[in-house]
Amino acid sequence: MSRKHPIISITGSSGAGTTSVKKTFEQIFFREKVNAVYIEGDAFHRYDRAEMRTQMAKEADRGNRHFSHFSPETNLFEELERAFRDYGETGTATTRHYVHDVEESALHGAAPGTFTEWERLPENSDLLFYEGLHGAVVTEKVNVARYADLKIGVVPVINLEWIQKLHRDRSARGYSTEAVTDTVLRRMPDYIHYICPQFSETDINFQRVPTVDTSNPFIARWIPTPDESMVVIRFKNPRGIDFPYLLSMLPQSWMSRANSIVCPGAKLDLAMQLILTPLIMQLIERKRNLK
C-alpha cells in the first residue's frame, strides 16, 4: 500500500456489474477533480480471443473441461502484481488494452479480440483505478490484494449473476443459452478457487440480492430491476463508518449486522457516492499531505 501513490481496486466476476460501478467512480473523480489513471483486468489475460479458443480446444482434448478466464493459467498474475507494486512505488506502471469490439478497435488501432502494445501509464496522476476479475487475488505465488489501498467487491448473488451473464452474452454476443450454460459450468471450479476468496480480502462489498423469484436463472426472461432488489453492503472494518448518517440518507435501509447495511437496490448509486467519496478523498488528502 502506498500513501504517495494510492490504488483503488474494483473486483467482481464476469457479468457482476463492475463496469457500472466504474462509472460511479468516474463521476466522483470528475466531481472532486481527481486525476485517475486506469488499468483494465482484461489487459492481463494471457491469451487473446483466438488464442483462448485454441487453448480451450487443446485442454478439452486433454480432458480438461474447466479451462477458464478465472485461473492463473490464463492470466498474467505476476505482471498484474508488478503493475500494482510499480505504481505504488513510482506513480506509474505498464499496462495495455484488450480490444473488445469494432468501436474499441477504431479507438486503439487494433483488431477486436486482440491486445494493444504494452505502454507506461501517464505520470503525475492522483491515483490508480483497477476494474476487473482479479483486483484482490491471492495465490501461492502472488498477492495483488496487499498493494491496493481501497478494495471494493461487486458481488450479485450467484443466480442473479448468472441471469446477468445470460442476458448480456445472448443479447450482446449472440450466444445461445446452452453455450452460456456450458461457460458457467466450465468456470465453476476456478470461480470457487480464485474469484470467491477475493471477497474476503476486500474492504467493502456491495452485493445485490433480488427480491423476486430467480430460482431457475436459465429461463429468466429479464434481469430483476433495481426496484426488485436489495443491496447488502458489508464493511470489513466498520470502525469510523458513520452508520447513523448512512441510514438517515438511505431511506428504507437498516443494519443487518454490526458491519452491514441493507438498502433498496435503486439506492445503490447514492450509497456508493455517500460511502466512497469520503474514502477516496481521505486517500487524496493523505497523498497531498506528504508534499
C-alpha positions as CSV (number, residue, x, y, z in Angstrom):
1,M,0.0,0.0,0.0
2,S,1.2,3.5,-0.8
3,R,0.4,6.8,0.8
4,K,2.0,8.7,-2.1
5,H,0.5,6.7,-4.9
6,P,-2.8,5.2,-3.8
7,I,-4.6,2.3,-5.6
8,I,-8.3,1.6,-5.8
9,S,-9.3,-1.9,-6.9
10,I,-12.8,-3.0,-8.0
11,T,-13.1,-6.7,-8.3
12,G,-16.0,-8.9,-9.4
13,S,-16.7,-11.8,-11.8
14,S,-17.8,-11.6,-15.4
15,G,-21.3,-10.0,-15.5
16,A,-21.3,-8.9,-11.9
17,G,-21.7,-5.2,-12.8
18,T,-18.2,-3.8,-12.2
19,T,-18.5,-1.6,-15.3
20,S,-21.5,0.2,-13.8
21,V,-19.5,0.7,-10.6
22,K,-16.6,2.1,-12.6
23,K,-19.0,4.8,-13.9
24,T,-19.9,5.8,-10.4
25,F,-16.2,6.2,-9.6
26,E,-15.7,8.2,-12.7
27,Q,-18.5,10.6,-11.6
28,I,-16.8,11.0,-8.2
29,F,-13.4,11.6,-9.8
30,F,-14.9,14.2,-12.1
31,R,-16.8,16.0,-9.4
32,E,-13.9,16.0,-7.0
33,K,-11.3,16.8,-9.7
34,V,-9.3,13.6,-9.1
35,N,-6.8,12.7,-11.8
36,A,-7.1,8.9,-12.1
37,V,-5.3,6.5,-14.4
38,Y,-6.9,3.2,-15.3
39,I,-5.9,-0.5,-15.5
40,E,-8.4,-2.9,-17.0
41,G,-8.4,-6.5,-15.8
42,D,-8.8,-7.8,-19.4
43,A,-5.4,-6.4,-20.2
44,F,-3.8,-9.0,-18.1
45,H,-5.4,-12.1,-19.8
46,R,-2.7,-14.4,-21.1
47,Y,-4.4,-15.1,-24.4
48,D,-6.2,-13.0,-27.0
49,R,-9.6,-14.2,-28.2
50,A,-8.4,-16.5,-31.0
51,E,-5.6,-17.9,-28.8
52,M,-8.0,-18.6,-25.9
53,R,-10.2,-20.6,-28.3
54,T,-7.2,-22.6,-29.4
55,Q,-6.1,-23.3,-25.9
56,M,-9.6,-24.3,-24.8
57,A,-9.8,-26.8,-27.6
58,K,-6.4,-28.2,-26.6
59,E,-7.4,-28.5,-23.0
60,A,-10.7,-30.1,-23.9
61,D,-8.8,-32.7,-26.0
62,R,-6.8,-33.5,-22.8
63,G,-10.0,-34.0,-20.9
64,N,-9.8,-30.6,-19.0
65,R,-13.4,-29.2,-19.1
66,H,-12.7,-26.4,-16.7
67,F,-10.3,-24.2,-18.5
68,S,-11.4,-20.6,-17.9
69,H,-10.5,-16.9,-17.8
70,F,-10.6,-17.0,-14.0
71,S,-7.4,-19.1,-13.4
72,P,-3.7,-18.4,-13.1
73,E,-3.1,-20.4,-16.2
74,T,-5.0,-17.9,-18.4
75,N,-3.9,-14.7,-16.7
76,L,-0.7,-12.7,-16.1
77,F,-1.0,-12.5,-12.3
78,E,2.7,-11.8,-11.8
79,E,2.6,-8.9,-14.3
80,L,-0.6,-7.5,-12.6
81,E,1.1,-7.7,-9.2
82,R,4.1,-5.9,-10.7
83,A,1.9,-3.2,-12.1
84,F,0.3,-2.5,-8.7
85,R,3.7,-2.6,-7.0
86,D,5.3,-0.3,-9.5
87,Y,2.5,2.2,-9.3
88,G,2.7,2.3,-5.5
89,E,6.4,2.9,-5.7
90,T,6.8,5.2,-8.6
91,G,3.4,6.6,-9.6
92,T,3.3,4.8,-13.0
93,A,3.2,1.2,-14.3
94,T,3.0,-0.8,-17.6
95,T,-0.3,-1.9,-19.0
96,R,-2.2,-2.5,-22.3
97,H,-5.8,-2.6,-23.6
98,Y,-7.9,-5.6,-24.6
99,V,-9.9,-4.6,-27.7
100,H,-13.5,-5.9,-27.2
101,D,-15.3,-4.7,-30.4
102,V,-15.2,-2.7,-33.5
103,E,-15.8,0.6,-31.7
104,E,-12.7,0.0,-29.4
105,S,-10.8,-1.2,-32.5
106,A,-11.2,2.2,-34.1
107,L,-10.1,3.9,-30.8
108,H,-7.0,1.8,-30.2
109,G,-6.0,0.8,-33.8
110,A,-6.0,-3.0,-33.1
111,A,-8.3,-5.8,-34.3
112,P,-11.2,-6.8,-32.0
113,G,-10.2,-9.7,-29.7
114,T,-6.5,-8.6,-29.6
115,F,-4.3,-6.6,-27.3
116,T,-2.6,-3.3,-27.9
117,E,1.1,-2.9,-27.2
118,W,2.3,-2.6,-23.6
119,E,2.9,1.0,-22.6
120,R,3.5,3.1,-19.5
121,L,0.7,4.9,-17.7
122,P,0.8,8.7,-17.7
123,E,2.7,10.2,-14.8
124,N,1.6,12.8,-12.2
125,S,-1.8,11.1,-11.5
126,D,-3.6,11.2,-8.2
127,L,-4.4,7.5,-8.0
128,L,-4.6,4.2,-9.9
129,F,-8.0,2.7,-10.6
130,Y,-8.3,-1.1,-11.4
131,E,-11.5,-2.8,-12.6
132,G,-11.6,-6.5,-13.4
133,L,-11.7,-10.1,-12.2
134,H,-8.6,-10.2,-10.1
135,G,-8.1,-6.9,-8.2
136,A,-7.7,-8.7,-4.9
137,V,-6.4,-12.1,-6.0
138,V,-4.0,-14.0,-3.7
139,T,-2.3,-17.3,-4.7
140,E,0.7,-19.2,-3.6
141,K,2.8,-17.0,-6.0
142,V,1.2,-13.6,-5.9
143,N,-0.6,-11.2,-3.6
144,V,-2.2,-8.5,-5.6
145,A,-4.5,-7.5,-2.7
146,R,-1.7,-6.2,-0.5
147,Y,-0.9,-3.4,-2.9
148,A,-4.4,-1.8,-3.1
149,D,-5.4,0.9,-0.6
150,L,-9.1,0.5,-1.1
151,K,-10.6,-2.8,-2.4
152,I,-14.2,-2.9,-3.4
153,G,-16.1,-6.2,-4.2
154,V,-19.1,-6.2,-6.5
155,V,-21.0,-9.4,-5.9
156,P,-24.5,-10.2,-7.0
157,V,-25.9,-13.4,-5.5
158,I,-25.0,-16.3,-7.8
159,N,-28.4,-16.8,-9.5
160,L,-28.6,-13.1,-10.3
161,E,-25.0,-13.1,-11.6
162,W,-25.9,-16.0,-14.0
163,I,-29.0,-14.1,-15.2
164,Q,-27.0,-11.0,-15.9
165,K,-24.4,-13.1,-17.8
166,L,-27.0,-15.0,-19.7
167,H,-28.8,-11.8,-20.9
168,R,-25.5,-10.0,-21.7
169,D,-24.0,-12.9,-23.7
170,R,-27.2,-13.6,-25.6
171,S,-28.0,-10.1,-26.5
172,A,-24.6,-8.5,-27.0
173,R,-22.6,-11.5,-28.2
174,G,-25.2,-13.7,-29.8
175,Y,-24.5,-16.8,-27.7
176,S,-27.2,-19.4,-27.1
177,T,-28.4,-20.3,-23.6
178,E,-26.7,-23.7,-23.9
179,A,-23.4,-22.1,-24.8
180,V,-23.6,-19.7,-21.8
181,T,-24.6,-22.6,-19.5
182,D,-21.5,-24.5,-20.7
183,T,-19.4,-21.5,-19.9
184,V,-20.8,-21.2,-16.4
185,L,-20.1,-24.9,-15.8
186,R,-16.6,-24.7,-17.2
187,R,-15.7,-21.8,-15.0
188,M,-17.2,-23.1,-11.7
189,P,-14.0,-24.6,-10.2
190,D,-12.0,-21.5,-10.9
191,Y,-14.8,-19.3,-9.7
192,I,-14.7,-21.1,-6.4
193,H,-10.9,-21.1,-6.0
194,Y,-10.0,-17.7,-7.5
195,I,-13.0,-15.4,-7.5
196,C,-14.9,-16.1,-4.3
197,P,-11.8,-15.8,-2.0
198,Q,-11.1,-12.3,-3.1
199,F,-14.3,-11.0,-1.4
200,S,-12.7,-11.9,1.9
201,E,-9.8,-9.5,1.0
202,T,-12.0,-6.6,0.0
203,D,-12.7,-3.6,2.3
204,I,-16.3,-3.1,1.2
205,N,-18.6,-5.5,-0.7
206,F,-21.8,-4.4,-2.5
207,Q,-24.0,-7.5,-3.0
208,R,-27.2,-7.2,-5.0
209,V,-29.9,-9.6,-3.9
210,P,-33.1,-9.9,-5.9
211,T,-36.5,-9.9,-4.2
212,V,-38.2,-11.7,-7.0
213,D,-38.0,-15.4,-7.9
214,T,-34.7,-16.3,-9.6
215,S,-34.7,-19.9,-8.7
216,N,-34.1,-21.0,-12.3
217,P,-31.9,-18.4,-13.8
218,F,-31.6,-20.2,-17.1
219,I,-35.2,-19.5,-18.1
220,A,-35.5,-16.0,-16.7
221,R,-36.8,-13.6,-19.3
222,W,-35.5,-10.4,-17.8
223,I,-33.0,-9.2,-15.2
224,P,-34.5,-8.1,-11.9
225,T,-34.6,-4.4,-11.8
226,P,-33.0,-2.3,-9.0
227,D,-36.5,-1.8,-7.6
228,E,-36.8,-5.5,-7.4
229,S,-33.6,-5.9,-5.5
230,M,-31.9,-5.0,-2.2
231,V,-28.2,-4.3,-1.7
232,V,-26.2,-5.7,1.2
233,I,-23.2,-3.5,2.0
234,R,-20.5,-5.2,4.1
235,F,-17.6,-3.3,5.7
236,K,-14.6,-5.3,6.6
237,N,-13.6,-2.8,9.2
238,P,-16.7,-0.8,10.4
239,R,-14.6,1.5,12.6
240,G,-15.0,5.1,11.6
241,I,-18.1,4.5,9.4
242,D,-21.0,6.8,10.3
243,F,-23.8,4.3,10.2
244,P,-26.5,6.7,11.6
245,Y,-25.7,9.2,8.9
246,L,-25.9,6.5,6.1
247,L,-29.2,5.2,7.5
248,S,-30.6,8.7,7.5
249,M,-29.5,9.3,3.9
250,L,-30.7,6.0,2.5
251,P,-34.5,5.6,3.1
252,Q,-35.8,2.2,4.0
253,S,-32.3,0.9,4.9
254,W,-31.3,-0.9,8.0
255,M,-28.4,-2.7,9.6
256,S,-28.5,-6.4,9.4
257,R,-25.2,-6.9,11.3
258,A,-22.8,-4.7,13.1
259,N,-20.8,-4.3,9.9
260,S,-23.5,-4.5,7.3
261,I,-26.2,-2.2,5.9
262,V,-29.1,-3.3,3.6
263,C,-30.6,-0.7,1.3
264,P,-33.1,-0.6,-1.6
265,G,-31.4,-1.6,-4.9
266,A,-32.4,1.7,-6.5
267,K,-30.3,3.5,-3.9
268,L,-27.0,1.7,-4.9
269,D,-25.5,4.6,-6.7
270,L,-26.4,7.0,-3.9
271,A,-25.0,4.6,-1.3
272,M,-21.7,4.3,-3.3
273,Q,-21.5,8.1,-3.6
274,L,-22.0,8.6,0.1
275,I,-19.7,5.8,1.2
276,L,-16.9,6.1,-1.3
277,T,-16.5,9.8,-1.8
278,P,-15.0,10.4,1.7
279,L,-12.8,7.3,1.5
280,I,-11.4,8.5,-1.9
281,M,-10.8,12.0,-0.5
282,Q,-9.0,10.5,2.5
283,L,-6.6,8.8,0.1
284,I,-6.1,12.1,-1.8
285,E,-5.6,14.2,1.3
286,R,-3.1,11.7,2.7
287,K,-1.2,11.9,-0.6
288,R,-1.2,15.7,-0.7
289,N,-0.1,16.0,2.9
290,L,3.1,14.2,2.0
291,K,4.1,17.0,-0.4
